Amino acid sequence: MKSLKDKHFWFVLLFLASFAAFLELGRMDVCTDNEGQRATPPAEMLRSGDFIVPTINGVTYLAKPPMLYWAIAGVYRATGEVSALTARIPTAACAVALILAVYVVFRARLGGHPARWAALGLLASPYFLERSRWAEIDVPLTLATFLAIAACWAAIESKRRFRGVWLTVGAGLAMGAAIMLKGPAPVLFLGAAWAAYLITRGDVGLKPMKRLAMLTALALLVQYLLKLTGMLAFPIALASVMAYTAVWAWRNAPASRAKATGVAFATILIGVLLASPWALAVLNAQGWDSVRKLLSSEVITRTHTATDINSGSPLYYLVALPLLAAPWGFLFPFHASRHEWQTNGSNYRLCIVMAWLSILTFSLIAGKEYEYILPAFPFLLGATGVHLTNVLEKQSPNWMTAWTRHWGSALLVILSVLALAAPIYASVALRHPTLIAETILLGAVALAAGAWAVRNRAWRVHGIALQALLVVVAGLLSVRSFYYTGANSPRELAETAGGLLRAGYQVEVGWFRNPFTPAFAFYAAAPVPIQLNPTIVQERLNAETPYFFLVRERDLKNGQISLQPKAYQILMGPYTSKKYLMIGNASLPLLEHPPSHAPGG
């Protein structure tokens, strides 16, 4: 790719991104609660005609705004099919668009070669690519947030007033989309970008770098002590960091602060105004008390408390980053280079400060999930693209050159082993002919890319990028796509339950831990009544009318739900790791094979 012209690289990047995002996109069933929470509401919107208040299993679900639901519903309607594939198309399309956007923006800001490495590095990162292949919010949110920040960046530096205004409007539209994807969270990234812009437009020496490092260390220490002592009634560390950073940024660049603040404020205002009609419609439909409780649980409380599922230490993100962005994450220590800070210009420094301020902010919030920091990835990899360019052009310190050489040598071995392991795993563990053929092909090409990289030192990093991409795709296919099918998926059980309901039979569900299992609701394609009273279940099993009940195996065994064994028979299951069963007082009737449920069906 070293000699590829821009017009040729465009096609290479578009092909690689589309291949990685869309290959076997619909093979894996919708199995996780998170993906079910995104794929189910659009289907129920089309069936009910209500596009304002999302539901799961007929029950209101307002944990997230509906922008992604609307996009998925549009695909459902356009294709006439509700399926795992159609649910994931908007996310995969956003992934391709994001890769191209990263290349375009950073080509103008950082240069052609850093932009290429940033785009390829993001594409070949295992965590980003995995999220790109699920019906999830995170990749569309990253795209919208990145576009909003890029437009603000251009608006602040525009010399023409009308161009600056239109860029600000564009930033506001992107911020509106981001808010309609995940509420106020993207404002934190825009705030980090605002602070980074002003901080990097002032002192160009080492002082900002040292202050950022000290601020990070002190804030994480304070947060760790607060967590250790249980003093989390108020997010002290988070509030302190935000206040200190805002004052530091404001005082650091007097010549730029007014315009930068005006653009950022206008962007947020436009975004909020765009989200307001839906928010007011929900307020009218649900009432203030319901909305207040939602805001408290999803926004306010989550900043200083967290459940066991989404809690984590202040180092939660820092420890995982090398693997989340592997193999490029192992180059992130280059971000601390004094030489790079002083020689690479303000745009490079903005990427560094924005990315690490964002990660610090979310490290100080009690609720933690890896996907929360995904909007920082383009900027992390933008800076890394600069480092790789400097190393390849022999403009870096000796320690960075040596690090990169050892990094490349180790990766060629590791990736080659993984390229061999993927088809072996597929053959032994899954024994699926299509999977075996695909992983053998991907592994062979990955091995060829590695061999090419060994023979051509000037192209070594290019070979590593291609090899990493192919290995990640092979891993996602073998470990994810083909595993979550059959008995590991709720699909067969849910489609049977939905078919019974549509045929007029009585079906109820009694999963005590999570009665609204979203993935189950996706495939049932009909609201399944919830019954948590064992006495009523027993009465219906004893009656002559056919009755079917969905329950977890453990709840039957541990006495969570006490039923007379002679009154029922196990008809289906167990399914998934949660061991779902269907029991009943009659044999399953013969039903027509449930068709692929269509929108409005």
C-alpha positions as CSV (number, residue, x, y, z in Angstrom):
1,M,0.0,0.0,0.0
2,K,3.0,2.2,0.2
3,S,2.8,3.2,-3.4
4,L,-1.0,3.2,-3.8
5,K,-2.5,6.4,-4.9
6,D,-5.4,7.8,-3.0
7,K,-8.0,6.7,-5.6
8,H,-6.7,3.2,-5.4
9,F,-6.4,3.2,-1.6
10,W,-10.0,4.2,-1.4
11,F,-11.1,1.1,-3.2
12,V,-8.8,-1.1,-1.1
13,L,-10.1,0.4,2.2
14,L,-13.7,0.2,1.0
15,F,-13.3,-3.5,0.0
16,L,-11.5,-4.5,3.2
17,A,-14.0,-2.7,5.4
18,S,-17.0,-4.1,3.6
19,F,-15.5,-7.6,3.6
20,A,-14.7,-7.6,7.3
21,A,-18.0,-6.1,8.4
22,F,-20.5,-8.0,6.2
23,L,-18.9,-11.5,5.7
24,E,-21.4,-14.0,7.3
25,L,-23.0,-11.1,9.1
26,G,-26.3,-12.9,9.7
27,R,-24.8,-16.3,10.5
28,M,-24.8,-15.9,14.3
29,D,-28.2,-15.8,16.0
30,V,-29.3,-12.9,18.2
31,C,-28.4,-14.4,21.6
32,T,-27.1,-11.7,24.0
33,D,-29.4,-9.5,26.0
34,N,-27.7,-6.4,24.7
35,E,-28.2,-7.2,21.0
36,G,-31.7,-8.4,21.7
37,Q,-32.4,-4.9,23.3
38,R,-31.5,-3.3,20.0
39,A,-33.0,-5.8,17.5
40,T,-36.3,-6.4,19.2
41,P,-37.8,-2.9,19.7
42,P,-37.7,-2.0,15.9
43,A,-39.7,-5.2,15.1
44,E,-42.2,-4.4,17.8
45,M,-42.4,-0.8,16.5
46,L,-43.4,-2.1,13.1
47,R,-46.0,-4.5,14.6
48,S,-47.5,-1.9,16.9
49,G,-47.1,1.2,14.7
50,D,-45.7,3.1,17.7
51,F,-42.3,4.6,16.8
52,I,-42.1,6.8,19.9
53,V,-42.0,4.5,22.9
54,P,-39.9,1.4,22.3
55,T,-41.0,-1.9,23.8
56,I,-39.6,-5.4,24.5
57,N,-42.1,-8.2,24.8
58,G,-44.8,-5.5,24.8
59,V,-43.3,-3.7,27.9
60,T,-41.9,-0.2,27.6
61,Y,-38.1,-0.1,27.2
62,L,-36.6,3.4,27.3
63,A,-33.1,2.7,28.4
64,K,-31.8,4.2,25.2
65,P,-33.2,6.7,22.6
66,P,-34.6,5.3,19.4
67,M,-32.2,6.4,16.6
68,L,-30.8,2.9,16.1
69,Y,-34.2,1.4,16.4
70,W,-35.5,3.6,13.6
71,A,-32.6,2.7,11.4
72,I,-33.1,-1.0,11.9
73,A,-36.8,-0.7,11.5
74,G,-36.2,1.0,8.1
75,V,-34.0,-2.0,7.0
76,Y,-36.7,-4.4,8.3
77,R,-39.3,-2.6,6.2
78,A,-37.2,-2.2,3.1
79,T,-36.1,-5.8,3.0
80,G,-39.5,-7.2,4.2
81,E,-37.6,-9.4,6.7
82,V,-36.8,-9.3,10.5
83,S,-33.7,-11.3,11.0
84,A,-30.2,-11.2,12.6
85,L,-28.8,-10.0,9.3
86,T,-31.2,-7.2,8.7
87,A,-30.8,-6.1,12.3
88,R,-27.1,-5.8,11.9
89,I,-26.9,-4.0,8.6
90,P,-27.1,-0.4,10.0
91,T,-24.2,-1.1,12.4
92,A,-22.0,-2.8,9.7
93,A,-22.8,0.1,7.3
94,C,-21.8,2.6,10.0
95,A,-18.5,0.7,10.5
96,V,-17.6,1.0,6.9
97,A,-18.6,4.7,6.9
98,L,-16.5,5.3,10.0
99,I,-13.4,3.7,8.5
100,L,-13.7,6.0,5.5
101,A,-14.4,9.0,7.6
102,V,-11.3,8.4,9.7
103,Y,-9.2,8.2,6.6
104,V,-10.7,11.4,5.1
105,V,-10.5,13.5,8.3
106,F,-7.0,12.4,9.3
107,R,-5.6,12.7,5.8
108,A,-6.4,16.4,6.0
109,R,-5.3,16.7,9.6
110,L,-2.3,14.3,10.0
111,G,-1.3,13.5,6.5
112,G,-1.9,10.7,4.0
113,H,0.2,7.9,5.5
114,P,-0.9,8.5,9.2
115,A,-4.5,8.5,7.9
116,R,-4.0,5.1,6.2
117,W,-2.5,3.6,9.3
118,A,-5.3,5.0,11.5
119,A,-8.0,3.6,9.2
120,L,-6.4,0.2,8.8
121,G,-5.5,0.0,12.5
122,L,-9.1,0.7,13.5
123,L,-10.5,-1.8,11.0
124,A,-8.1,-4.5,12.2
125,S,-8.8,-4.0,15.9
126,P,-10.6,-7.0,17.3
127,Y,-13.0,-5.2,19.6
128,F,-14.0,-2.6,17.1
129,L,-14.6,-5.2,14.4
130,E,-16.6,-7.4,16.8
131,R,-18.9,-4.5,17.7
132,S,-19.2,-3.7,14.0
133,R,-20.9,-7.1,13.4
134,W,-23.6,-6.8,16.1
135,A,-26.8,-4.8,16.2
136,E,-25.4,-2.5,18.9
137,I,-25.2,1.2,19.5
138,D,-21.5,1.6,19.9
139,V,-20.2,1.8,16.3
140,P,-23.0,4.2,15.1
141,L,-22.4,6.3,18.2
142,T,-18.6,6.4,17.4
143,L,-19.4,7.5,13.9
144,A,-21.7,10.2,14.9
145,T,-19.4,11.5,17.7
146,F,-16.4,11.4,15.4
147,L,-18.2,13.4,12.7
148,A,-19.4,15.9,15.3
149,I,-15.9,16.5,16.6
150,A,-14.4,16.6,13.1
151,A,-16.9,19.2,12.0
152,C,-16.4,21.3,15.2
153,W,-12.6,21.1,14.6
154,A,-13.0,22.4,11.0
155,A,-15.6,25.1,12.1
156,I,-13.2,26.5,14.7
157,E,-10.4,26.8,12.2
158,S,-12.5,28.0,9.3
159,K,-11.5,31.5,8.1
160,R,-14.8,32.0,6.3
161,R,-17.8,32.8,8.4
162,F,-20.5,31.1,6.4
163,R,-18.4,28.0,6.0
164,G,-17.9,27.9,9.8
165,V,-21.6,28.3,10.4
166,W,-22.5,25.4,8.1
167,L,-19.8,23.2,9.6
168,T,-21.3,24.0,13.0
169,V,-24.7,23.1,11.8
170,G,-23.3,19.8,10.5
171,A,-21.6,19.2,13.8
172,G,-24.9,19.8,15.6
173,L,-26.7,17.4,13.3
174,A,-24.1,14.7,14.0
175,M,-24.4,15.5,17.8
176,G,-28.1,15.2,17.6
177,A,-27.8,11.7,16.0
178,A,-25.3,10.8,18.8
179,I,-27.7,12.0,21.5
180,M,-30.5,10.1,19.9
181,L,-28.3,7.0,20.0
182,K,-27.2,7.2,23.6
183,G,-28.4,10.2,25.4
184,P,-25.9,12.7,26.9
185,A,-22.9,10.4,26.8
186,P,-21.4,11.9,23.6
187,V,-21.3,15.4,25.1
188,L,-18.5,14.1,27.3
189,F,-16.4,13.3,24.2
190,L,-17.2,16.7,22.7
191,G,-16.1,18.3,26.0
192,A,-12.9,16.4,25.9
193,A,-12.3,17.5,22.3
194,W,-13.0,21.1,23.3
195,A,-10.5,21.0,26.2
196,A,-8.0,19.2,24.0
197,Y,-8.2,21.8,21.3
198,L,-7.5,24.7,23.7
199,I,-4.8,22.8,25.7
200,T,-2.9,22.0,22.5
201,R,-3.2,25.5,21.1
202,G,-1.3,27.0,24.0
203,D,2.0,25.9,25.4
204,V,3.7,23.5,22.9
205,G,6.4,22.4,25.4
206,L,6.2,19.4,27.7
207,K,4.2,21.2,30.4
208,P,0.7,20.1,29.0
209,M,1.9,16.5,28.7
210,K,3.3,16.4,32.2
211,R,0.1,18.0,33.6
212,L,-2.1,15.5,31.8
213,A,0.0,12.6,33.2
214,M,-0.1,14.0,36.7
215,L,-3.8,14.7,36.5
216,T,-4.5,11.1,35.3
217,A,-2.4,9.5,38.1
218,L,-3.9,11.7,40.8
219,A,-7.5,11.3,39.7
220,L,-7.2,7.5,39.4
221,L,-5.6,7.3,42.8
222,V,-8.4,9.3,44.4
223,Q,-11.0,7.3,42.6
224,Y,-9.4,4.0,43.7
225,L,-9.4,5.2,47.4
226,L,-13.0,6.3,47.1
227,K,-13.9,2.9,45.7
228,L,-11.9,1.1,48.3
229,T,-13.6,3.0,51.2
230,G,-17.1,2.9,49.6
231,M,-17.3,6.7,49.5
232,L,-19.1,6.9,46.2
233,A,-22.1,9.0,47.2
234,F,-20.8,11.8,45.0
235,P,-18.4,11.5,42.0
236,I,-15.7,13.7,43.6
237,A,-12.8,12.7,41.3
238,L,-14.9,13.1,38.2
239,A,-16.2,16.5,39.1
240,S,-12.8,17.7,40.1
241,V,-11.1,16.5,36.9
242,M,-13.8,18.1,34.7
243,A,-13.6,21.5,36.6
244,Y,-9.8,21.5,36.6
245,T,-9.6,20.6,32.9
246,A,-12.2,23.2,31.9
247,V,-10.3,26.0,33.8
248,W,-6.9,24.8,32.4
249,A,-8.3,24.8,28.8
250,W,-10.0,28.2,29.2
251,R,-6.9,29.9,30.5
252,N,-4.5,28.2,28.1
253,A,-5.5,29.6,24.8
254,P,-7.1,33.1,25.1
255,A,-7.1,33.7,21.4
256,S,-9.1,30.6,20.5
257,R,-11.3,30.0,23.6
258,A,-14.3,32.2,22.6
259,K,-14.7,30.7,19.1
260,A,-14.0,27.1,20.3
261,T,-16.5,27.5,23.1
262,G,-19.1,29.1,20.9
263,V,-18.9,26.3,18.3
264,A,-19.0,23.6,21.0
265,F,-22.0,25.2,22.7
266,A,-23.9,25.7,19.4
267,T,-23.2,22.0,18.5
268,I,-24.6,20.8,21.8
269,L,-27.6,23.1,21.5
270,I,-28.5,22.0,18.0
271,G,-28.1,18.4,19.1
272,V,-30.4,18.9,22.1
273,L,-33.0,20.7,20.0
274,L,-33.0,17.8,17.5
275,A,-33.6,15.3,20.3
276,S,-36.3,17.5,22.0
277,P,-39.3,16.5,19.9
278,W,-38.9,12.8,20.7
279,A,-38.2,13.6,24.4
280,L,-41.3,15.7,24.6
281,A,-43.4,13.0,22.9
282,V,-42.1,10.5,25.5
283,L,-42.8,12.9,28.3
284,N,-46.4,13.3,27.0
285,A,-46.9,9.5,26.7
286,Q,-45.2,8.4,29.9
287,G,-45.5,11.2,32.3
288,W,-42.8,13.1,34.2
289,D,-42.5,10.7,37.1
290,S,-41.5,7.8,34.8
291,V,-39.0,10.0,32.8
292,R,-37.5,11.3,36.1
293,K,-36.9,7.7,37.3
294,L,-35.4,6.8,34.0
295,L,-33.0,9.8,34.0
296,S,-32.0,9.0,37.6
297,S,-31.2,5.3,36.9
298,E,-29.6,5.7,33.5
299,V,-27.7,9.0,33.8
300,I,-27.3,10.4,37.3
301,T,-27.0,7.3,39.5
302,R,-24.7,5.5,37.1
303,T,-22.0,8.1,37.4
304,H,-21.3,7.1,41.1
305,T,-22.8,3.7,41.6
306,A,-22.8,0.5,39.5
307,T,-24.2,-3.0,39.6
308,D,-21.9,-6.0,39.9
309,I,-22.3,-6.6,36.2
310,N,-21.0,-3.2,35.0
311,S,-18.7,-2.1,37.8
312,G,-14.9,-2.1,37.6
313,S,-11.7,-0.6,39.0
314,P,-10.4,2.8,37.9
315,L,-7.8,0.9,35.8
316,Y,-10.6,-1.0,34.1
317,Y,-9.9,0.5,30.6
318,L,-6.2,1.1,30.9
319,V,-5.5,-2.6,31.6
320,A,-7.6,-3.8,28.8
321,L,-6.7,-1.3,26.1
322,P,-3.7,-3.2,24.6
323,L,-5.9,-6.2,23.9
324,L,-9.0,-4.2,22.9
325,A,-7.0,-2.4,20.2
326,A,-4.6,-5.3,19.5
327,P,-2.1,-5.4,17.9
328,W,-1.9,-1.6,17.7
329,G,-2.6,-1.2,21.4
330,F,0.9,-2.4,22.3
331,L,2.2,0.7,20.5
332,F,0.2,3.0,22.8
333,P,3.3,3.7,25.0
334,F,4.6,5.8,22.1
335,H,1.9,8.3,23.1
336,A,4.1,9.2,26.1
337,S,7.1,10.1,23.9
338,R,8.5,13.6,24.6
339,H,10.1,13.6,21.1
340,E,6.8,12.8,19.4
341,W,4.9,15.4,21.5
342,Q,7.3,18.2,20.5
343,T,7.7,17.4,16.8
344,N,4.4,16.2,15.5
345,G,2.3,19.3,15.7
346,S,-0.9,20.5,17.3
347,N,-3.3,18.1,15.5
348,Y,-1.3,15.1,16.7
349,R,-1.3,16.5,20.2
350,L,-5.1,17.0,20.0
351,C,-5.6,13.3,19.2
352,I,-3.5,12.4,22.2
353,V,-5.2,14.7,24.7
354,M,-8.7,14.1,23.5
355,A,-8.4,10.3,23.6
356,W,-6.8,10.1,27.0
357,L,-9.0,12.7,28.6
358,S,-12.0,10.7,27.4
359,I,-10.6,7.5,28.8
360,L,-9.8,9.2,32.1
361,T,-13.4,10.6,32.3
362,F,-15.0,7.2,31.8
363,S,-12.5,5.6,34.2
364,L,-13.9,7.9,36.9
365,I,-17.5,7.0,36.2
366,A,-18.7,4.0,38.3
367,G,-20.5,2.2,35.6
368,K,-18.0,0.6,33.1
369,E,-18.3,-1.3,29.9
370,Y,-15.6,-1.5,27.3
371,E,-17.8,-0.1,24.6
372,Y,-18.2,3.2,26.5
373,I,-14.7,4.3,25.3
374,L,-15.0,3.2,21.7
375,P,-15.4,6.8,20.4
376,A,-11.8,7.4,21.7
377,F,-10.4,4.7,19.4
378,P,-10.2,6.8,16.2
379,F,-8.1,9.4,18.0
380,L,-5.9,6.8,19.7
381,L,-5.2,5.2,16.4
382,G,-4.8,8.6,14.7
383,A,-1.8,9.3,17.0
384,T,-0.6,5.7,16.5
385,G,-0.7,6.3,12.7
386,V,1.7,9.2,13.1
387,H,4.0,7.0,15.1
388,L,4.1,4.2,12.6
389,T,4.7,6.7,9.8
390,N,7.6,8.3,11.7
391,V,9.1,4.9,12.4
392,L,8.9,3.7,8.8
393,E,10.4,7.0,7.6
394,K,13.1,6.7,10.2
395,Q,12.2,9.9,12.0
396,S,11.5,8.4,15.5
397,P,13.8,7.9,18.5
398,N,15.8,4.7,18.5
399,W,13.8,3.1,21.3
400,M,10.6,3.4,19.3
401,T,12.2,1.9,16.2
402,A,13.5,-1.0,18.3
403,W,10.1,-1.5,20.0
404,T,8.4,-1.6,16.6
405,R,10.9,-4.1,15.2
406,H,10.4,-6.5,18.1
407,W,6.6,-5.9,18.1
408,G,6.5,-6.8,14.4
409,S,8.6,-9.9,14.8
410,A,6.5,-11.2,17.7
411,L,3.3,-10.5,15.9
412,L,4.3,-12.4,12.7
413,V,4.7,-15.5,14.9
414,I,1.6,-15.0,17.0
415,L,-0.7,-14.2,14.0
416,S,0.7,-17.1,12.0
417,V,-0.1,-19.5,14.9
418,L,-3.6,-18.1,15.2
419,A,-4.1,-18.4,11.4
420,L,-3.3,-22.1,11.8
421,A,-5.4,-22.5,14.9
422,A,-8.7,-21.1,13.6
423,P,-9.5,-23.8,11.0
424,I,-8.3,-26.5,13.4
425,Y,-10.7,-25.2,16.1
426,A,-13.5,-25.0,13.5
427,S,-12.9,-28.6,12.4
428,V,-12.6,-30.1,15.9
429,A,-15.1,-28.1,17.9
430,L,-17.8,-27.1,15.5
431,R,-17.4,-29.4,12.4
432,H,-19.4,-27.0,10.1
433,P,-18.4,-27.4,6.4
434,T,-18.9,-23.8,5.5
435,L,-16.9,-22.6,8.5
436,I,-14.1,-25.0,7.8
437,A,-13.8,-23.8,4.2
438,E,-14.0,-20.1,5.1
439,T,-11.5,-20.4,7.9
440,I,-9.0,-22.4,5.9
441,L,-9.2,-19.8,3.1
442,L,-8.8,-16.9,5.6
443,G,-5.9,-18.7,7.4
444,A,-4.1,-19.5,4.2
445,V,-4.3,-15.9,3.0
446,A,-3.2,-14.7,6.4
447,L,-0.2,-17.0,6.3
448,A,0.7,-15.8,2.8
449,A,0.5,-12.2,4.1
450,G,2.8,-13.1,6.9
451,A,5.3,-14.8,4.6
452,W,5.2,-11.8,2.3
453,A,5.9,-9.5,5.2
454,V,8.9,-11.5,6.3
455,R,10.4,-11.4,2.8
456,N,9.7,-7.7,2.3
457,R,10.9,-5.7,5.3
458,A,9.7,-2.4,3.8
459,W,6.1,-3.8,3.7
460,R,6.3,-5.6,7.0
461,V,3.7,-3.5,8.9
462,H,1.4,-3.6,5.9
463,G,1.6,-7.4,6.0
464,I,0.9,-7.4,9.7
465,A,-2.2,-5.2,9.2
466,L,-3.6,-7.5,6.5
467,Q,-2.7,-10.6,8.6
468,A,-4.3,-9.2,11.7
469,L,-7.5,-8.3,9.9
470,L,-7.8,-11.8,8.4
471,V,-7.1,-13.5,11.7
472,V,-9.6,-11.4,13.6
473,V,-12.3,-12.1,11.0
474,A,-11.5,-15.9,11.1
475,G,-11.7,-15.7,14.9
476,L,-15.0,-13.9,14.9
477,L,-16.5,-16.5,12.5
478,S,-15.2,-19.5,14.4
479,V,-15.6,-18.5,18.0
480,R,-18.7,-16.3,17.6
481,S,-20.8,-16.7,14.5
482,F,-21.1,-20.5,14.3
483,Y,-21.1,-21.1,18.0
484,Y,-24.2,-19.1,18.9
485,T,-26.6,-21.3,16.9
486,G,-28.6,-24.4,17.6
487,A,-28.8,-25.3,21.3
488,N,-26.6,-22.3,22.2
489,S,-29.3,-20.0,20.9
490,P,-32.8,-19.3,22.1
491,R,-34.1,-19.1,18.5
492,E,-35.8,-22.5,18.2
493,L,-37.4,-22.3,21.6
494,A,-38.6,-18.8,21.0
495,E,-40.0,-19.4,17.5
496,T,-41.9,-22.4,18.8
497,A,-43.4,-20.4,21.6
498,G,-44.3,-17.6,19.2
499,G,-45.9,-20.2,16.8
500,L,-47.9,-21.7,19.6
501,L,-49.2,-18.2,20.7
502,R,-50.2,-17.3,17.1
503,A,-52.0,-20.7,16.8
504,G,-54.1,-19.9,19.9
505,Y,-52.4,-22.0,22.5
506,Q,-51.7,-20.7,26.0
507,V,-48.0,-20.0,26.6
508,E,-46.4,-18.2,29.5
509,V,-42.9,-17.5,30.7
510,G,-41.5,-17.6,34.2
511,W,-37.8,-16.7,34.1
512,F,-37.4,-15.1,37.5
513,R,-34.1,-13.3,37.0
514,N,-34.9,-11.7,33.7
515,P,-38.5,-12.3,32.5
516,F,-38.1,-9.9,29.5
517,T,-35.2,-11.8,27.8
518,P,-34.7,-9.6,24.8
519,A,-33.2,-12.2,22.4
520,F,-36.1,-14.5,23.2
521,A,-38.6,-11.8,22.5
522,F,-36.8,-11.1,19.1
523,Y,-37.5,-14.6,17.8
524,A,-40.9,-15.1,19.5
525,A,-42.2,-12.2,17.5
526,A,-45.2,-12.0,19.8
527,P,-45.6,-10.8,23.4
528,V,-45.3,-13.8,25.7
529,P,-47.3,-13.3,28.9
530,I,-45.3,-13.5,32.1
531,Q,-46.4,-15.7,35.0
532,L,-44.4,-15.6,38.2
533,N,-47.0,-17.3,40.5
534,P,-46.2,-21.0,40.8
535,T,-49.7,-21.8,42.2
536,I,-51.3,-20.5,39.0
537,V,-48.8,-22.4,36.9
538,Q,-49.6,-25.6,38.7
539,E,-53.4,-25.1,38.3
540,R,-53.0,-24.6,34.5
541,L,-50.8,-27.7,34.2
542,N,-53.4,-29.7,36.1
543,A,-56.2,-28.5,33.7
544,E,-57.2,-30.3,30.6
545,T,-56.5,-27.3,28.3
546,P,-53.0,-27.6,26.7
547,Y,-50.7,-25.3,28.6
548,F,-47.0,-24.5,27.9
549,F,-44.6,-22.9,30.3
550,L,-41.1,-21.6,29.8
551,V,-38.7,-21.8,32.7
552,R,-35.1,-22.2,33.6
553,E,-33.8,-25.6,34.4
554,R,-32.2,-24.3,37.7
555,D,-35.5,-22.8,38.9
556,L,-37.1,-26.2,38.6
557,K,-34.3,-28.0,40.4
558,N,-33.6,-25.5,43.2
559,G,-37.2,-25.0,44.1
560,Q,-37.5,-21.4,42.9
561,I,-40.7,-22.6,41.3
562,S,-42.3,-25.7,42.9
563,L,-44.3,-27.9,40.5
564,Q,-45.6,-31.4,40.7
565,P,-43.3,-33.5,38.4
566,K,-46.2,-35.7,37.3
567,A,-48.2,-32.7,36.0
568,Y,-45.8,-31.8,33.2
569,Q,-43.3,-33.1,30.8
570,I,-40.2,-31.4,29.4
571,L,-40.9,-30.7,25.8
572,M,-37.9,-28.7,24.6
573,G,-34.5,-27.7,26.0
574,P,-32.3,-26.9,27.6
575,Y,-31.2,-24.0,25.4
576,T,-28.4,-21.5,25.9
577,S,-26.1,-21.3,28.9
578,K,-29.1,-20.2,31.0
579,K,-30.7,-23.6,30.4
580,Y,-34.1,-22.6,29.2
581,L,-36.8,-25.3,29.0
582,M,-40.4,-25.6,27.7
583,I,-42.6,-27.8,29.8
584,G,-46.3,-28.5,29.3
585,N,-49.2,-30.8,30.1
586,A,-49.6,-32.0,26.5
587,S,-47.3,-32.9,23.6
588,L,-46.3,-30.2,21.2
589,P,-48.9,-29.9,18.4
590,L,-47.8,-30.0,14.8
591,L,-47.2,-26.4,13.7
592,E,-46.3,-25.0,10.3
593,H,-42.6,-24.1,10.3
594,P,-42.6,-20.5,11.5
595,P,-41.7,-18.3,8.5
596,S,-39.1,-15.6,8.7
597,H,-41.3,-13.0,10.4
598,A,-41.9,-10.0,8.4
599,P,-42.5,-6.4,9.5
600,G,-46.0,-5.9,10.7
601,G,-46.6,-9.6,10.7
